[in-house]
Amino acid sequence: MLTRGAPDLEAMESRCSHLSQRLEAAEHELREEKEAGRANKLKVEQLELKLKDREQLLGHAKDMWMKENVRASKLADTLTAVEDKLADQEKRLAEVSARYAEAQQEVRQLQHLLGTGLGSIPASGDGAGFEADLRADARNGYSKGNDFSGLGSSFGDAQLISPPRTVASTTAHTPFAESDTNAERFRRLCLLNDAVLYEDELLQVGLKAEYTGLEGQIAVFFGNKGHAALQTFAAQYFVREEQALRVVASPLIQHLEADEQVVQRLQVTLLEPFAEPPWLRLQFLLPDASPRRIQLKFPIILPKFMVGKDLSQQDFFRFWRQQNFILSEVTSVVHLAERLRGPLVNIARCIVFGGAFRLHHGVDSNADNFVLVSMLGDGANHDFRGDGLPSGHDKDGGLSLMRVEVGSGRFTGKARVVVRSSNHIVAKALCDCLVTQLAEPGASVPHASTISAR
């Protein structure tokens, strides 16, 4: 029994020793795990502290971002306002620059149009002027419609003259800015000598003229625009005042082929002053044998036989106050055409009739008004005759004094034309020509009024 129990005891001791070793190893591992747990806990606490710090920094950064965002928004609004002001200033600067350039161009054009008239008329006179002329007219007993200070019966007692104003610098309206109508073509040929007079889908009529003194040479071009011939083609010229104007036409062929142009020569001679332009009547047969007739005004007007004349201010008012000039005065009030309601140079271009009327600067105290002088032929004295009979001697050679008064204020868009001449028919013809240039083509033109002694 003792011999068998000894091995068991050794085995148990060996087992107990092994278990003790394992226990010590387990305790050692436990201590290491505890140490590692404390180290990890310390790291966690440190990370929590760092996280809290970062949360605080993030909150502070968010507050700062919100403040900077508000500030940036205010700066953006301010910058936008400044940019808008800058753009507005640049726009105004561009407009001012454009108006300045237009004004300079208009001044150059006016200087070119005035030409030698600038040097022939002094800037001021020795007491002579339209104001003194008004008082003289009142003493002589002529009607108030004679005055430049008012518009007589057309405007009652209202005045059209205003203090000098700056020439408007709007978008350049040129005298020929509107679409080409036949009425506009006639008006244009009153100023020019080479242009188209009439045009439709079948026919085109053009003119090329040259005037010397009291005579003129005119080439009339008839062009067939259609695709078939025009038969029995005929052109007739009707002059109402036959004793005043002689028109001699060359023969014209009666067959006008398609796309063909023929020329007819006219010889015109001024026998005495006339008021109405001739008429041209065209008759022909269409390709289907139906008749066609066209009747239009022909641009032979009295200014074609006139030349501009320079007068000193003293001589101008001397003629202006002569009784025969006063008795022949013709006036008219007109609504200005839309193309002329801009720079005054546009009006100046229309009323000089290609140099037939001479602009005089400095005669009128109102710089917006135009004063013009012209006379018949080469300026010599003419004894006009019609049908071989004398019609009276005009010692002043049809000398004509004109004034175009441009309205302002409540009269803006209107103009008053005053013409005095040594010949009443000349005065009426020139007034009608000026009104035709100033009014809209096709508009009803007010009748001119004649001043007579009481």
ZIFENBEL-V41506 format. One record per residue. N is the residue number from 1. NEAR is the number of other ideal C-beta (glycine too) atoms within 12 Angstrom. D_LAST is the distance of its C-alpha to the last C-alpha in whole Angstrom. Layout:
((N/NEAR/D_LAST) (N/NEAR/D_LAST))
//
This chain:
((1/6/185) (2/8/184) (3/8/184) (4/10/181) (5/11/179) (6/12/179) (7/12/176) (8/14/174) (9/14/174) (10/13/173) (11/14/170) (12/14/169) (13/14/169) (14/14/167) (15/14/164) (16/14/164) (17/14/163) (18/14/161) (19/14/159) (20/14/159) (21/14/157) (22/14/155) (23/14/154) (24/14/153) (25/14/151) (26/14/149) (27/14/149) (28/14/148) (29/14/145) (30/14/144) (31/14/144) (32/14/141) (33/14/139) (34/14/139) (35/14/138) (36/14/135) (37/14/134) (38/14/133) (39/14/132) (40/14/130) (41/14/129) (42/14/128) (43/14/126) (44/14/124) (45/14/123) (46/14/122) (47/14/119) (48/14/118) (49/14/117) (50/14/115) (51/14/114) (52/14/113) (53/14/111) (54/14/109) (55/14/108) (56/14/107) (57/14/105) (58/14/104) (59/14/102) (60/14/101) (61/14/99) (62/14/98) (63/14/96) (64/14/95) (65/14/94) (66/14/92) (67/14/90) (68/14/89) (69/14/88) (70/14/85) (71/14/85) (72/14/84) (73/14/82) (74/14/80) (75/14/79) (76/14/78) (77/14/75) (78/14/74) (79/14/75) (80/14/72) (81/14/70) (82/14/70) (83/14/70) (84/14/67) (85/14/65) (86/14/66) (87/14/65) (88/14/61) (89/14/61) (90/14/62) (91/14/59) (92/14/57) (93/14/58) (94/14/57) (95/17/54) (96/15/53) (97/15/54) (98/18/53) (99/22/49) (100/16/50) (101/16/51) (102/26/48) (103/23/46) (104/18/48) (105/20/47) (106/30/44) (107/23/43) (108/15/45) (109/26/43) (110/28/40) (111/19/42) (112/19/43) (113/34/39) (114/33/37) (115/22/40) (116/18/39) (117/34/36) (118/21/37) (119/15/39) (120/25/36) (121/31/33) (122/21/34) (123/16/35) (124/15/32) (125/26/30) (126/11/30) (127/13/27) (128/26/25) (129/28/24) (130/32/21) (131/21/21) (132/22/21) (133/37/18) (134/25/16) (135/19/16) (136/24/15) (137/34/12) (138/18/12) (139/11/12) (140/19/10) (141/16/7) (142/28/7) (143/22/8) (144/25/11) (145/31/12) (146/39/12) (147/33/15) (148/37/19) (149/32/20) (150/28/19) (151/32/18) (152/29/15) (153/21/16) (154/29/19) (155/26/21) (156/14/19) (157/14/19) (158/21/22) (159/25/23) (160/36/24) (161/34/25) (162/22/29) (163/13/31) (164/15/33) (165/17/36) (166/18/39) (167/26/39) (168/25/41) (169/24/44) (170/22/45) (171/17/47) (172/24/46) (173/26/43) (174/22/43) (175/34/40) (176/25/42) (177/21/44) (178/20/44) (179/11/46) (180/21/46) (181/20/44) (182/27/43) (183/25/39) (184/32/40) (185/30/42) (186/34/38) (187/38/36) (188/34/39) (189/39/39) (190/41/36) (191/32/37) (192/29/41) (193/28/42) (194/19/45) (195/27/46) (196/28/46) (197/42/44) (198/36/46) (199/23/49) (200/21/51) (201/12/55) (202/28/55) (203/34/53) (204/29/51) (205/40/48) (206/29/48) (207/36/46) (208/24/46) (209/32/44) (210/19/43) (211/33/40) (212/18/40) (213/22/37) (214/33/36) (215/24/39) (216/34/40) (217/25/44) (218/35/44) (219/25/48) (220/38/47) (221/29/51) (222/35/52) (223/26/55) (224/30/57) (225/23/58) (226/23/60) (227/14/63) (228/20/63) (229/22/62) (230/38/58) (231/24/59) (232/21/56) (233/34/54) (234/27/50) (235/39/47) (236/22/44) (237/31/41) (238/22/38) (239/29/34) (240/18/32) (241/28/30) (242/18/33) (243/22/31) (244/33/30) (245/38/33) (246/27/37) (247/34/40) (248/18/43) (249/25/46) (250/18/50) (251/14/52) (252/26/53) (253/22/56) (254/20/56) (255/19/59) (256/37/59) (257/21/62) (258/18/62) (259/16/61) (260/22/60) (261/22/57) (262/29/55) (263/23/53) (264/33/50) (265/23/48) (266/34/45) (267/25/43) (268/37/39) (269/30/37) (270/38/33) (271/29/32) (272/34/28) (273/40/26) (274/39/27) (275/28/25) (276/24/28) (277/33/32) (278/35/35) (279/24/37) (280/36/41) (281/21/43) (282/35/47) (283/23/50) (284/32/53) (285/22/56) (286/24/58) (287/18/62) (288/11/62) (289/13/60) (290/14/57) (291/16/54) (292/25/51) (293/20/48) (294/29/45) (295/19/42) (296/31/40) (297/30/37) (298/39/38) (299/44/37) (300/43/35) (301/38/32) (302/47/30) (303/47/31) (304/43/34) (305/40/33) (306/41/32) (307/30/33) (308/33/32) (309/35/32) (310/29/32) (311/33/30) (312/22/31) (313/33/28) (314/20/27) (315/24/26) (316/38/25) (317/33/22) (318/19/22) (319/32/21) (320/42/19) (321/29/16) (322/24/16) (323/20/13) (324/24/14) (325/36/15) (326/35/12) (327/26/10) (328/38/14) (329/44/14) (330/40/16) (331/44/17) (332/40/20) (333/36/22) (334/40/26) (335/24/29) (336/35/32) (337/33/35) (338/21/38) (339/29/39) (340/41/36) (341/26/37) (342/28/39) (343/34/40) (344/38/36) (345/35/38) (346/35/38) (347/39/34) (348/40/35) (349/35/37) (350/42/35) (351/45/31) (352/39/33) (353/39/34) (354/30/37) (355/27/36) (356/36/33) (357/43/31) (358/39/32) (359/43/32) (360/41/31) (361/32/33) (362/28/32) (363/42/28) (364/36/27) (365/28/29) (366/30/29) (367/25/32) (368/32/32) (369/37/28) (370/42/29) (371/43/27) (372/48/28) (373/42/27) (374/46/28) (375/40/28) (376/41/29) (377/34/33) (378/20/35) (379/24/32) (380/18/33) (381/17/30) (382/31/30) (383/20/30) (384/35/29) (385/20/31) (386/23/31) (387/14/34) (388/9/35) (389/12/32) (390/15/29) (391/21/26) (392/19/24) (393/16/25) (394/30/24) (395/17/25) (396/30/25) (397/30/27) (398/46/25) (399/43/24) (400/52/23) (401/48/22) (402/53/23) (403/44/23) (404/44/25) (405/42/25) (406/39/28) (407/34/28) (408/28/31) (409/17/33) (410/13/31) (411/26/29) (412/19/32) (413/23/32) (414/32/28) (415/41/26) (416/45/23) (417/49/22) (418/50/19) (419/48/19) (420/46/18) (421/42/19) (422/36/19) (423/39/19) (424/29/17) (425/35/20) (426/44/22) (427/39/20) (428/33/20) (429/43/24) (430/52/24) (431/45/22) (432/33/25) (433/48/28) (434/47/27) (435/40/27) (436/39/30) (437/46/32) (438/43/31) (439/31/31) (440/24/34) (441/29/36) (442/15/35) (443/18/33) (444/11/30) (445/25/27) (446/26/23) (447/17/21) (448/32/19) (449/27/15) (450/27/12) (451/34/9) (452/17/7) (453/16/4) (454/14/0))
//
